Amino acid sequence: MPCSERKTELRRRRHRRQKMKVFERKVKKATVSEKTVIAEKLRKLTCGAEEIIARWDLEKR
């Protein structure tokens, strides 16, 4: 019997949270081009990335 979907989703959510902490730490010292790369990675990582990008001021349009 396969693992329940609930456990799988919790594992994904915890992994996303860990990645977000890493990105947040890196943003503080990042250059403009590095911030663009981090923004692209956030877009691939989560569906709510645009809010996070705006909050962290990664891309100023």
CHARMM-style PDB file with segment names, atoms N, HN, CA, C and O in Angstrom:
ATOM      1  N   MET     1       0.846  -1.173   0.000  1.00  0.00      PROA
ATOM      2  CA  MET     1       0.000   0.000   0.000  1.00  0.00      PROA
ATOM      3  C   MET     1       0.899   1.245   0.000  1.00  0.00      PROA
ATOM      4  O   MET     1       1.794   1.350   0.838  1.00  0.00      PROA
ATOM      5  N   PRO     2       0.678   2.178  -0.915  1.00  0.00      PROA
ATOM      6  CA  PRO     2       1.529   3.362  -1.003  1.00  0.00      PROA
ATOM      7  C   PRO     2       1.292   4.327   0.165  1.00  0.00      PROA
ATOM      8  O   PRO     2       0.278   4.271   0.860  1.00  0.00      PROA
ATOM      9  N   CYS     3       2.253   5.191   0.338  1.00  0.00      PROA
ATOM     10  HN  CYS     3       3.077   5.237  -0.227  1.00  0.00      PROA
ATOM     11  CA  CYS     3       2.182   6.197   1.399  1.00  0.00      PROA
ATOM     12  C   CYS     3       1.012   7.138   1.123  1.00  0.00      PROA
ATOM     13  O   CYS     3       0.691   7.433  -0.028  1.00  0.00      PROA
ATOM     14  N   SER     4       0.393   7.594   2.184  1.00  0.00      PROA
ATOM     15  HN  SER     4       0.654   7.354   3.120  1.00  0.00      PROA
ATOM     16  CA  SER     4      -0.756   8.477   1.987  1.00  0.00      PROA
ATOM     17  C   SER     4      -0.314   9.813   1.391  1.00  0.00      PROA
ATOM     18  O   SER     4       0.818  10.251   1.592  1.00  0.00      PROA
ATOM     19  N   GLU     5      -1.195  10.433   0.679  1.00  0.00      PROA
ATOM     20  HN  GLU     5      -2.115  10.077   0.515  1.00  0.00      PROA
ATOM     21  CA  GLU     5      -0.896  11.707   0.025  1.00  0.00      PROA
ATOM     22  C   GLU     5      -0.621  12.798   1.059  1.00  0.00      PROA
ATOM     23  O   GLU     5       0.160  13.714   0.800  1.00  0.00      PROA
ATOM     24  N   ARG     6      -1.250  12.708   2.212  1.00  0.00      PROA
ATOM     25  HN  ARG     6      -1.884  11.964   2.422  1.00  0.00      PROA
ATOM     26  CA  ARG     6      -1.047  13.699   3.272  1.00  0.00      PROA
ATOM     27  C   ARG     6       0.414  13.731   3.714  1.00  0.00      PROA
ATOM     28  O   ARG     6       0.990  14.809   3.856  1.00  0.00      PROA
ATOM     29  N   LYS     7       1.013  12.574   3.933  1.00  0.00      PROA
ATOM     30  HN  LYS     7       0.545  11.698   3.819  1.00  0.00      PROA
ATOM     31  CA  LYS     7       2.418  12.518   4.355  1.00  0.00      PROA
ATOM     32  C   LYS     7       3.342  13.051   3.261  1.00  0.00      PROA
ATOM     33  O   LYS     7       4.326  13.733   3.546  1.00  0.00      PROA
ATOM     34  N   THR     8       3.024  12.742   2.039  1.00  0.00      PROA
ATOM     35  HN  THR     8       2.224  12.188   1.807  1.00  0.00      PROA
ATOM     36  CA  THR     8       3.838  13.217   0.913  1.00  0.00      PROA
ATOM     37  C   THR     8       3.775  14.735   0.818  1.00  0.00      PROA
ATOM     38  O   THR     8       4.798  15.389   0.615  1.00  0.00      PROA
ATOM     39  N   GLU     9       2.581  15.295   0.965  1.00  0.00      PROA
ATOM     40  HN  GLU     9       1.750  14.764   1.130  1.00  0.00      PROA
ATOM     41  CA  GLU     9       2.433  16.751   0.897  1.00  0.00      PROA
ATOM     42  C   GLU     9       3.132  17.437   2.068  1.00  0.00      PROA
ATOM     43  O   GLU     9       3.721  18.503   1.888  1.00  0.00      PROA
ATOM     44  N   LEU    10       3.081  16.860   3.239  1.00  0.00      PROA
ATOM     45  HN  LEU    10       2.602  15.994   3.385  1.00  0.00      PROA
ATOM     46  CA  LEU    10       3.792  17.437   4.386  1.00  0.00      PROA
ATOM     47  C   LEU    10       5.293  17.454   4.143  1.00  0.00      PROA
ATOM     48  O   LEU    10       5.969  18.424   4.486  1.00  0.00      PROA
ATOM     49  N   ARG    11       5.814  16.386   3.553  1.00  0.00      PROA
ATOM     50  HN  ARG    11       5.265  15.599   3.274  1.00  0.00      PROA
ATOM     51  CA  ARG    11       7.242  16.325   3.251  1.00  0.00      PROA
ATOM     52  C   ARG    11       7.617  17.407   2.242  1.00  0.00      PROA
ATOM     53  O   ARG    11       8.637  18.079   2.397  1.00  0.00      PROA
ATOM     54  N   ARG    12       6.786  17.575   1.206  1.00  0.00      PROA
ATOM     55  HN  ARG    12       5.958  17.029   1.080  1.00  0.00      PROA
ATOM     56  CA  ARG    12       7.041  18.629   0.213  1.00  0.00      PROA
ATOM     57  C   ARG    12       7.018  20.008   0.858  1.00  0.00      PROA
ATOM     58  O   ARG    12       7.879  20.842   0.574  1.00  0.00      PROA
ATOM     59  N   ARG    13       6.044  20.251   1.719  1.00  0.00      PROA
ATOM     60  HN  ARG    13       5.345  19.574   1.949  1.00  0.00      PROA
ATOM     61  CA  ARG    13       5.904  21.550   2.375  1.00  0.00      PROA
ATOM     62  C   ARG    13       7.108  21.853   3.267  1.00  0.00      PROA
ATOM     63  O   ARG    13       7.604  22.980   3.284  1.00  0.00      PROA
ATOM     64  N   ARG    14       7.575  20.845   4.007  1.00  0.00      PROA
ATOM     65  HN  ARG    14       7.172  19.930   3.993  1.00  0.00      PROA
ATOM     66  CA  ARG    14       8.750  21.050   4.863  1.00  0.00      PROA
ATOM     67  C   ARG    14       9.994  21.341   4.028  1.00  0.00      PROA
ATOM     68  O   ARG    14      10.813  22.183   4.398  1.00  0.00      PROA
ATOM     69  N   HSD    15      10.130  20.654   2.921  1.00  0.00      PROA
ATOM     70  HN  HSD    15       9.465  19.970   2.621  1.00  0.00      PROA
ATOM     71  CA  HSD    15      11.284  20.878   2.052  1.00  0.00      PROA
ATOM     72  C   HSD    15      11.237  22.288   1.461  1.00  0.00      PROA
ATOM     73  O   HSD    15      12.266  22.961   1.401  1.00  0.00      PROA
ATOM     74  N   ARG    16      10.056  22.745   1.024  1.00  0.00      PROA
ATOM     75  HN  ARG    16       9.220  22.198   1.073  1.00  0.00      PROA
ATOM     76  CA  ARG    16       9.910  24.111   0.508  1.00  0.00      PROA
ATOM     77  C   ARG    16      10.284  25.127   1.573  1.00  0.00      PROA
ATOM     78  O   ARG    16      10.960  26.114   1.279  1.00  0.00      PROA
ATOM     79  N   ARG    17       9.856  24.898   2.798  1.00  0.00      PROA
ATOM     80  HN  ARG    17       9.307  24.097   3.037  1.00  0.00      PROA
ATOM     81  CA  ARG    17      10.155  25.825   3.893  1.00  0.00      PROA
ATOM     82  C   ARG    17      11.660  25.912   4.129  1.00  0.00      PROA
ATOM     83  O   ARG    17      12.189  26.999   4.362  1.00  0.00      PROA
ATOM     84  N   GLN    18      12.354  24.774   4.071  1.00  0.00      PROA
ATOM     85  HN  GLN    18      11.925  23.891   3.882  1.00  0.00      PROA
ATOM     86  CA  GLN    18      13.812  24.772   4.232  1.00  0.00      PROA
ATOM     87  C   GLN    18      14.486  25.538   3.106  1.00  0.00      PROA
ATOM     88  O   GLN    18      15.406  26.317   3.353  1.00  0.00      PROA
ATOM     89  N   LYS    19      14.038  25.327   1.868  1.00  0.00      PROA
ATOM     90  HN  LYS    19      13.290  24.694   1.667  1.00  0.00      PROA
ATOM     91  CA  LYS    19      14.616  26.029   0.729  1.00  0.00      PROA
ATOM     92  C   LYS    19      14.387  27.534   0.838  1.00  0.00      PROA
ATOM     93  O   LYS    19      15.266  28.326   0.498  1.00  0.00      PROA
ATOM     94  N   MET    20      13.198  27.927   1.315  1.00  0.00      PROA
ATOM     95  HN  MET    20      12.484  27.284   1.591  1.00  0.00      PROA
ATOM     96  CA  MET    20      12.893  29.346   1.467  1.00  0.00      PROA
ATOM     97  C   MET    20      13.834  30.000   2.469  1.00  0.00      PROA
ATOM     98  O   MET    20      14.262  31.136   2.264  1.00  0.00      PROA
ATOM     99  N   LYS    21      14.159  29.301   3.547  1.00  0.00      PROA
ATOM    100  HN  LYS    21      13.811  28.378   3.714  1.00  0.00      PROA
ATOM    101  CA  LYS    21      15.083  29.846   4.539  1.00  0.00      PROA
ATOM    102  C   LYS    21      16.467  30.051   3.934  1.00  0.00      PROA
ATOM    103  O   LYS    21      17.131  31.047   4.222  1.00  0.00      PROA
ATOM    104  N   VAL    22      16.900  29.121   3.103  1.00  0.00      PROA
ATOM    105  HN  VAL    22      16.361  28.312   2.869  1.00  0.00      PROA
ATOM    106  CA  VAL    22      18.198  29.233   2.441  1.00  0.00      PROA
ATOM    107  C   VAL    22      18.200  30.432   1.502  1.00  0.00      PROA
ATOM    108  O   VAL    22      19.144  31.221   1.504  1.00  0.00      PROA
ATOM    109  N   PHE    23      17.146  30.573   0.699  1.00  0.00      PROA
ATOM    110  HN  PHE    23      16.379  29.931   0.698  1.00  0.00      PROA
ATOM    111  CA  PHE    23      17.068  31.696  -0.237  1.00  0.00      PROA
ATOM    112  C   PHE    23      17.009  33.026   0.507  1.00  0.00      PROA
ATOM    113  O   PHE    23      17.641  33.999   0.094  1.00  0.00      PROA
ATOM    114  N   GLU    24      16.258  33.071   1.595  1.00  0.00      PROA
ATOM    115  HN  GLU    24      15.745  32.281   1.931  1.00  0.00      PROA
ATOM    116  CA  GLU    24      16.133  34.313   2.359  1.00  0.00      PROA
ATOM    117  C   GLU    24      17.492  34.733   2.929  1.00  0.00      PROA
ATOM    118  O   GLU    24      17.814  35.920   2.973  1.00  0.00      PROA
ATOM    119  N   ARG    25      18.270  33.769   3.355  1.00  0.00      PROA
ATOM    120  HN  ARG    25      18.009  32.804   3.320  1.00  0.00      PROA
ATOM    121  CA  ARG    25      19.609  34.059   3.881  1.00  0.00      PROA
ATOM    122  C   ARG    25      20.533  34.566   2.777  1.00  0.00      PROA
ATOM    123  O   ARG    25      21.337  35.469   3.009  1.00  0.00      PROA
ATOM    124  N   LYS    26      20.425  33.991   1.579  1.00  0.00      PROA
ATOM    125  HN  LYS    26      19.772  33.257   1.391  1.00  0.00      PROA
ATOM    126  CA  LYS    26      21.289  34.377   0.469  1.00  0.00      PROA
ATOM    127  C   LYS    26      20.924  35.735  -0.113  1.00  0.00      PROA
ATOM    128  O   LYS    26      21.793  36.438  -0.629  1.00  0.00      PROA
ATOM    129  N   VAL    27      19.649  36.114  -0.039  1.00  0.00      PROA
ATOM    130  HN  VAL    27      18.943  35.543   0.380  1.00  0.00      PROA
ATOM    131  CA  VAL    27      19.185  37.368  -0.634  1.00  0.00      PROA
ATOM    132  C   VAL    27      19.852  38.570   0.023  1.00  0.00      PROA
ATOM    133  O   VAL    27      20.095  39.579  -0.639  1.00  0.00      PROA
ATOM    134  N   LYS    28      20.146  38.477   1.296  1.00  0.00      PROA
ATOM    135  HN  LYS    28      19.948  37.658   1.834  1.00  0.00      PROA
ATOM    136  CA  LYS    28      20.698  39.608   2.031  1.00  0.00      PROA
ATOM    137  C   LYS    28      22.031  40.085   1.464  1.00  0.00      PROA
ATOM    138  O   LYS    28      22.333  41.277   1.529  1.00  0.00      PROA
ATOM    139  N   LYS    29      22.836  39.176   0.909  1.00  0.00      PROA
ATOM    140  HN  LYS    29      22.591  38.208   0.856  1.00  0.00      PROA
ATOM    141  CA  LYS    29      24.149  39.535   0.377  1.00  0.00      PROA
ATOM    142  C   LYS    29      24.220  39.448  -1.142  1.00  0.00      PROA
ATOM    143  O   LYS    29      25.291  39.619  -1.723  1.00  0.00      PROA
ATOM    144  N   ALA    30      23.096  39.187  -1.784  1.00  0.00      PROA
ATOM    145  HN  ALA    30      22.226  39.049  -1.312  1.00  0.00      PROA
ATOM    146  CA  ALA    30      23.091  38.933  -3.227  1.00  0.00      PROA
ATOM    147  C   ALA    30      23.192  40.215  -4.045  1.00  0.00      PROA
ATOM    148  O   ALA    30      22.727  41.277  -3.632  1.00  0.00      PROA
ATOM    149  N   THR    31      23.814  40.086  -5.217  1.00  0.00      PROA
ATOM    150  HN  THR    31      24.191  39.223  -5.552  1.00  0.00      PROA
ATOM    151  CA  THR    31      23.859  41.183  -6.178  1.00  0.00      PROA
ATOM    152  C   THR    31      22.556  41.177  -6.975  1.00  0.00      PROA
ATOM    153  O   THR    31      21.703  40.313  -6.769  1.00  0.00      PROA
ATOM    154  N   VAL    32      22.405  42.132  -7.876  1.00  0.00      PROA
ATOM    155  HN  VAL    32      23.098  42.833  -8.043  1.00  0.00      PROA
ATOM    156  CA  VAL    32      21.176  42.236  -8.667  1.00  0.00      PROA
ATOM    157  C   VAL    32      20.975  40.996  -9.534  1.00  0.00      PROA
ATOM    158  O   VAL    32      19.869  40.461  -9.604  1.00  0.00      PROA
ATOM    159  N   SER    33      22.030  40.541 -10.187  1.00  0.00      PROA
ATOM    160  HN  SER    33      22.929  40.975 -10.130  1.00  0.00      PROA
ATOM    161  CA  SER    33      21.896  39.363 -11.048  1.00  0.00      PROA
ATOM    162  C   SER    33      21.611  38.102 -10.231  1.00  0.00      PROA
ATOM    163  O   SER    33      20.868  37.229 -10.681  1.00  0.00      PROA
ATOM    164  N   GLU    34      22.189  38.001  -9.047  1.00  0.00      PROA
ATOM    165  HN  GLU    34      22.793  38.710  -8.681  1.00  0.00      PROA
ATOM    166  CA  GLU    34      21.919  36.843  -8.197  1.00  0.00      PROA
ATOM    167  C   GLU    34      20.479  36.864  -7.700  1.00  0.00      PROA
ATOM    168  O   GLU    34      19.853  35.815  -7.550  1.00  0.00      PROA
ATOM    169  N   LYS    35      19.953  38.070  -7.445  1.00  0.00      PROA
ATOM    170  HN  LYS    35      20.461  38.922  -7.567  1.00  0.00      PROA
ATOM    171  CA  LYS    35      18.561  38.175  -7.008  1.00  0.00      PROA
ATOM    172  C   LYS    35      17.606  37.722  -8.106  1.00  0.00      PROA
ATOM    173  O   LYS    35      16.564  37.132  -7.821  1.00  0.00      PROA
ATOM    174  N   THR    36      17.958  37.994  -9.352  1.00  0.00      PROA
ATOM    175  HN  THR    36      18.804  38.473  -9.584  1.00  0.00      PROA
ATOM    176  CA  THR    36      17.128  37.554 -10.475  1.00  0.00      PROA
ATOM    177  C   THR    36      17.099  36.029 -10.552  1.00  0.00      PROA
ATOM    178  O   THR    36      16.050  35.431 -10.793  1.00  0.00      PROA
ATOM    179  N   VAL    37      18.250  35.412 -10.347  1.00  0.00      PROA
ATOM    180  HN  VAL    37      19.102  35.898 -10.151  1.00  0.00      PROA
ATOM    181  CA  VAL    37      18.334  33.943 -10.368  1.00  0.00      PROA
ATOM    182  C   VAL    37      17.508  33.354  -9.230  1.00  0.00      PROA
ATOM    183  O   VAL    37      16.790  32.373  -9.422  1.00  0.00      PROA
ATOM    184  N   ILE    38      17.610  33.952  -8.051  1.00  0.00      PROA
ATOM    185  HN  ILE    38      18.193  34.749  -7.896  1.00  0.00      PROA
ATOM    186  CA  ILE    38      16.846  33.466  -6.901  1.00  0.00      PROA
ATOM    187  C   ILE    38      15.345  33.610  -7.169  1.00  0.00      PROA
ATOM    188  O   ILE    38      14.562  32.730  -6.811  1.00  0.00      PROA
ATOM    189  N   ALA    39      14.949  34.712  -7.793  1.00  0.00      PROA
ATOM    190  HN  ALA    39      15.585  35.426  -8.084  1.00  0.00      PROA
ATOM    191  CA  ALA    39      13.533  34.919  -8.113  1.00  0.00      PROA
ATOM    192  C   ALA    39      13.028  33.827  -9.054  1.00  0.00      PROA
ATOM    193  O   ALA    39      11.928  33.308  -8.861  1.00  0.00      PROA
ATOM    194  N   GLU    40      13.809  33.475 -10.059  1.00  0.00      PROA
ATOM    195  HN  GLU    40      14.702  33.896 -10.216  1.00  0.00      PROA
ATOM    196  CA  GLU    40      13.413  32.402 -10.986  1.00  0.00      PROA
ATOM    197  C   GLU    40      13.285  31.068 -10.256  1.00  0.00      PROA
ATOM    198  O   GLU    40      12.360  30.302 -10.523  1.00  0.00      PROA
ATOM    199  N   LYS    41      14.206  30.786  -9.339  1.00  0.00      PROA
ATOM    200  HN  LYS    41      14.959  31.409  -9.122  1.00  0.00      PROA
ATOM    201  CA  LYS    41      14.139  29.534  -8.584  1.00  0.00      PROA
ATOM    202  C   LYS    41      12.909  29.505  -7.691  1.00  0.00      PROA
ATOM    203  O   LYS    41      12.285  28.457  -7.521  1.00  0.00      PROA
ATOM    204  N   LEU    42      12.555  30.665  -7.114  1.00  0.00      PROA
ATOM    205  HN  LEU    42      13.062  31.516  -7.252  1.00  0.00      PROA
ATOM    206  CA  LEU    42      11.353  30.725  -6.290  1.00  0.00      PROA
ATOM    207  C   LEU    42      10.100  30.460  -7.114  1.00  0.00      PROA
ATOM    208  O   LEU    42       9.172  29.796  -6.651  1.00  0.00      PROA
ATOM    209  N   ARG    43      10.078  30.982  -8.336  1.00  0.00      PROA
ATOM    210  HN  ARG    43      10.831  31.521  -8.713  1.00  0.00      PROA
ATOM    211  CA  ARG    43       8.916  30.752  -9.203  1.00  0.00      PROA
ATOM    212  C   ARG    43       8.740  29.268  -9.502  1.00  0.00      PROA
ATOM    213  O   ARG    43       7.612  28.782  -9.582  1.00  0.00      PROA
ATOM    214  N   LYS    44       9.834  28.553  -9.664  1.00  0.00      PROA
ATOM    215  HN  LYS    44      10.750  28.947  -9.599  1.00  0.00      PROA
ATOM    216  CA  LYS    44       9.751  27.116  -9.922  1.00  0.00      PROA
ATOM    217  C   LYS    44       9.383  26.333  -8.659  1.00  0.00      PROA
ATOM    218  O   LYS    44       8.791  25.256  -8.734  1.00  0.00      PROA
ATOM    219  N   LEU    45       9.741  26.887  -7.505  1.00  0.00      PROA
ATOM    220  HN  LEU    45      10.222  27.762  -7.444  1.00  0.00      PROA
ATOM    221  CA  LEU    45       9.559  26.178  -6.247  1.00  0.00      PROA
ATOM    222  C   LEU    45       8.120  26.203  -5.740  1.00  0.00      PROA
ATOM    223  O   LEU    45       7.606  25.182  -5.283  1.00  0.00      PROA
ATOM    224  N   THR    46       7.471  27.359  -5.817  1.00  0.00      PROA
ATOM    225  HN  THR    46       7.889  28.188  -6.188  1.00  0.00      PROA
ATOM    226  CA  THR    46       6.163  27.497  -5.186  1.00  0.00      PROA
ATOM    227  C   THR    46       5.207  28.348  -6.013  1.00  0.00      PROA
ATOM    228  O   THR    46       5.626  29.167  -6.832  1.00  0.00      PROA
ATOM    229  N   CYS    47       3.932  28.138  -5.785  1.00  0.00      PROA
ATOM    230  HN  CYS    47       3.592  27.473  -5.120  1.00  0.00      PROA
ATOM    231  CA  CYS    47       2.927  28.886  -6.539  1.00  0.00      PROA
ATOM    232  C   CYS    47       2.744  30.302  -6.009  1.00  0.00      PROA
ATOM    233  O   CYS    47       2.278  31.160  -6.759  1.00  0.00      PROA
ATOM    234  N   GLY    48       3.083  30.587  -4.772  1.00  0.00      PROA
ATOM    235  HN  GLY    48       3.462  29.890  -4.163  1.00  0.00      PROA
ATOM    236  CA  GLY    48       2.938  31.920  -4.196  1.00  0.00      PROA
ATOM    237  C   GLY    48       4.198  32.751  -4.299  1.00  0.00      PROA
ATOM    238  O   GLY    48       4.438  33.631  -3.472  1.00  0.00      PROA
ATOM    239  N   ALA    49       5.002  32.478  -5.307  1.00  0.00      PROA
ATOM    240  HN  ALA    49       4.807  31.763  -5.979  1.00  0.00      PROA
ATOM    241  CA  ALA    49       6.312  33.104  -5.421  1.00  0.00      PROA
ATOM    242  C   ALA    49       6.243  34.604  -5.658  1.00  0.00      PROA
ATOM    243  O   ALA    49       7.102  35.339  -5.172  1.00  0.00      PROA
ATOM    244  N   GLU    50       5.250  35.075  -6.388  1.00  0.00      PROA
ATOM    245  HN  GLU    50       4.552  34.479  -6.783  1.00  0.00      PROA
ATOM    246  CA  GLU    50       5.182  36.507  -6.706  1.00  0.00      PROA
ATOM    247  C   GLU    50       5.031  37.358  -5.445  1.00  0.00      PROA
ATOM    248  O   GLU    50       5.601  38.446  -5.363  1.00  0.00      PROA
ATOM    249  N   GLU    51       4.281  36.879  -4.476  1.00  0.00      PROA
ATOM    250  HN  GLU    51       3.818  35.995  -4.543  1.00  0.00      PROA
ATOM    251  CA  GLU    51       4.140  37.602  -3.210  1.00  0.00      PROA
ATOM    252  C   GLU    51       5.464  37.648  -2.464  1.00  0.00      PROA
ATOM    253  O   GLU    51       5.829  38.682  -1.903  1.00  0.00      PROA
ATOM    254  N   ILE    52       6.174  36.545  -2.455  1.00  0.00      PROA
ATOM    255  HN  ILE    52       5.877  35.705  -2.910  1.00  0.00      PROA
ATOM    256  CA  ILE    52       7.460  36.474  -1.762  1.00  0.00      PROA
ATOM    257  C   ILE    52       8.484  37.366  -2.450  1.00  0.00      PROA
ATOM    258  O   ILE    52       9.259  38.053  -1.784  1.00  0.00      PROA
ATOM    259  N   ILE    53       8.491  37.357  -3.768  1.00  0.00      PROA
ATOM    260  HN  ILE    53       7.861  36.799  -4.309  1.00  0.00      PROA
ATOM    261  CA  ILE    53       9.416  38.196  -4.537  1.00  0.00      PROA
ATOM    262  C   ILE    53       9.150  39.668  -4.237  1.00  0.00      PROA
ATOM    263  O   ILE    53      10.089  40.448  -4.083  1.00  0.00      PROA
ATOM    264  N   ALA    54       7.893  40.048  -4.154  1.00  0.00      PROA
ATOM    265  HN  ALA    54       7.129  39.414  -4.280  1.00  0.00      PROA
ATOM    266  CA  ALA    54       7.545  41.438  -3.839  1.00  0.00      PROA
ATOM    267  C   ALA    54       7.952  41.788  -2.410  1.00  0.00      PROA
ATOM    268  O   ALA    54       8.457  42.881  -2.156  1.00  0.00      PROA
ATOM    269  N   ARG    55       7.736  40.878  -1.492  1.00  0.00      PROA
ATOM    270  HN  ARG    55       7.326  39.990  -1.698  1.00  0.00      PROA
ATOM    271  CA  ARG    55       8.073  41.132  -0.092  1.00  0.00      PROA
ATOM    272  C   ARG    55       9.571  41.281   0.113  1.00  0.00      PROA
ATOM    273  O   ARG    55      10.008  42.113   0.908  1.00  0.00      PROA
ATOM    274  N   TRP    56      10.365  40.481  -0.598  1.00  0.00      PROA
ATOM    275  HN  TRP    56      10.010  39.805  -1.243  1.00  0.00      PROA
ATOM    276  CA  TRP    56      11.817  40.514  -0.462  1.00  0.00      PROA
ATOM    277  C   TRP    56      12.469  41.534  -1.393  1.00  0.00      PROA
ATOM    278  O   TRP    56      13.692  41.675  -1.367  1.00  0.00      PROA
ATOM    279  N   ASP    57      11.711  42.239  -2.203  1.00  0.00      PROA
ATOM    280  HN  ASP    57      10.718  42.125  -2.224  1.00  0.00      PROA
ATOM    281  CA  ASP    57      12.222  43.230  -3.162  1.00  0.00      PROA
ATOM    282  C   ASP    57      13.288  42.644  -4.091  1.00  0.00      PROA
ATOM    283  O   ASP    57      14.361  43.220  -4.270  1.00  0.00      PROA
ATOM    284  N   LEU    58      12.970  41.489  -4.677  1.00  0.00      PROA
ATOM    285  HN  LEU    58      12.098  41.021  -4.531  1.00  0.00      PROA
ATOM    286  CA  LEU    58      13.940  40.844  -5.569  1.00  0.00      PROA
ATOM    287  C   LEU    58      13.969  41.468  -6.945  1.00  0.00      PROA
ATOM    288  O   LEU    58      15.037  41.640  -7.532  1.00  0.00      PROA
ATOM    289  N   GLU    59      12.811  41.805  -7.461  1.00  0.00      PROA
ATOM    290  HN  GLU    59      11.943  41.665  -6.984  1.00  0.00      PROA
ATOM    291  CA  GLU    59      12.738  42.401  -8.790  1.00  0.00      PROA
ATOM    292  C   GLU    59      11.975  43.688  -8.712  1.00  0.00      PROA
ATOM    293  O   GLU    59      10.809  43.714  -8.319  1.00  0.00      PROA
ATOM    294  N   LYS    60      12.631  44.750  -9.084  1.00  0.00      PROA
ATOM    295  HN  LYS    60      13.578  44.729  -9.403  1.00  0.00      PROA
ATOM    296  CA  LYS    60      11.977  46.059  -9.086  1.00  0.00      PROA
ATOM    297  C   LYS    60      11.651  46.404 -10.516  1.00  0.00      PROA
ATOM    298  O   LYS    60      12.546  46.629 -11.331  1.00  0.00      PROA
ATOM    299  N   ARG    61      10.357  46.445 -10.828  1.00  0.00      PROA
ATOM    300  HN  ARG    61       9.630  46.262 -10.166  1.00  0.00      PROA
ATOM    301  CA  ARG    61       9.941  46.692 -12.200  1.00  0.00      PROA
ATOM    302  C   ARG    61       9.410  48.079 -12.343  1.00  0.00      PROA
ATOM    303  OT1 ARG    61       9.007  48.476 -13.436  1.00  0.00      PROA
TER     304      ARG     61
END
